[in-house]
């Protein structure tokens, strides 16, 4: 039997949880509602609901171009960060690693610092080296930002591999390359996939860092930011809903994969 104090604690914990859920998802629900129902005198007209705002997004050439740029930037940054994560994790996990604390500090620091600091630092570096801003500089900035996510997952999985795997592979006459290809790399598939999905989500939604590094080309978050300066329309609300839904879907898939692999190992 629960005591009165325990029951009160459970009720309070449930109330705090419900409040957190409401604060998190209420703005999303309101945005979804305003993307379907037009405003009449500041009040949603529930008799004139439609999905025309979503269909209209397909006719916006600038919007589609920005979407393609965001996908290209996110995909490139994700692949590059995954490759670097494997190389860096293997180096840090090796016995001959030099400067391990410093290297990990360099990896984690851009992710921990506010994006405005990272973006300003990269912008000053580009100005000092006379490098023109473009989608390439945006990719570099996003790699610097999301590298910590993939590296953390890969290095954690790599550190948990038992030494018996390496010893058994060596006893069977496998070389270092063969051991990595047939023993180590298959063990890293799950954390790599999860890290890449989370990295793509972060890169796809990143606005402030991109604002410092983007040149003539723009990405979807920057286009959305420019559209919001003239006011919130049904098109903007529809675009926000799609971006949030995509982000939540990718995050949920990553969490499901991570949970499945964690239970396996």
Helices and strands as residue ranges (DSSP letters): H 4-36, E 39-40, E 43-44, H 52-56, G 57-59, H 61-93, H 100-112, H 115-129, H 135-159, H 163-171, H 176-179, I 180-184, H 185-205, H 208-213, H 220-228, H 234-264
